[in-house]
Amino acid sequence: MPKAMTVVDAVTAHATWLRDGTILMPENLSPSGEYLIRDSLTDLRSLVLDMLPRFRGCNFACWCRPGSPCHADTLMRIANG
């Protein structure tokens, strides 16, 4: 059984994906499954990065525990960077 990602692992993988397109793939994927994931996430990354400038100066909300790593923090940093 694959090891579950921690919150830090997930937020780090998300930030890396947004920064340079590196995708952390699940283990034991078929080649066709890997292709589908890679293709979908590449399209999604472009969409997210294209939309983020619209949110400059906005606050993002989520359900993460205050003080813990959060995907919204990554998105706000990029939008306001």
C-alpha positions in Angstrom: 0.0 0.0 0.0 1.4 3.4 -0.9 2.3 5.8 1.9 -0.3 8.6 2.3 1.0 12.1 1.7 1.3 14.5 4.6 -0.2 18.0 4.4 3.3 19.4 3.9 3.9 16.9 1.1 0.7 17.8 -0.6 1.2 21.6 -0.4 4.8 21.2 -1.5 3.8 19.1 -4.5 1.1 21.6 -5.4 3.5 24.5 -5.3 6.1 22.6 -7.3 3.5 21.7 -9.9 2.4 25.4 -10.2 6.0 26.7 -10.3 7.5 24.4 -12.9 4.9 21.8 -14.0 6.4 18.9 -12.2 3.7 16.3 -11.4 4.0 13.9 -8.5 2.4 10.8 -10.0 0.7 8.1 -7.9 2.5 4.8 -7.8 1.6 1.8 -10.1 -0.2 3.8 -12.8 -0.6 2.3 -16.2 1.1 4.2 -19.0 -2.3 5.3 -20.3 -3.4 6.4 -16.8 -0.2 8.4 -16.4 -0.8 10.0 -19.8 -4.3 11.0 -18.9 -3.3 12.5 -15.5 -0.3 14.4 -17.0 -2.5 15.7 -19.9 -5.3 16.8 -17.6 -3.0 18.5 -15.0 -1.0 20.3 -17.7 -4.3 21.8 -19.0 -5.5 22.6 -15.5 -2.1 24.3 -14.6 -2.4 26.6 -17.5 -6.0 27.5 -16.6 -5.1 28.2 -12.9 -2.0 30.3 -13.8 -4.0 32.3 -16.4 -6.7 33.1 -13.8 -4.6 33.9 -10.8 -3.7 37.5 -11.8 -7.4 38.3 -11.5 -7.2 37.6 -7.8 -4.4 39.9 -7.0 -5.1 41.7 -3.7 -7.9 39.2 -2.7 -7.9 36.8 0.2 -8.5 33.1 -0.3 -10.4 31.0 2.2 -10.1 27.3 2.9 -10.7 24.7 5.6 -7.1 24.1 6.5 -6.2 24.4 10.2 -4.9 27.9 10.9 -1.1 28.0 10.9 -0.8 24.7 8.9 0.5 24.6 5.3 -2.3 25.4 2.8 -2.8 25.4 -1.0 -4.5 28.7 -0.8 -1.3 30.3 0.6 0.5 29.1 -2.5 -2.2 30.5 -4.8 -2.2 33.9 -3.0 1.6 34.1 -3.2 1.5 33.5 -7.0 -1.5 35.9 -7.5 0.2 38.7 -5.5 3.7 38.0 -6.6 
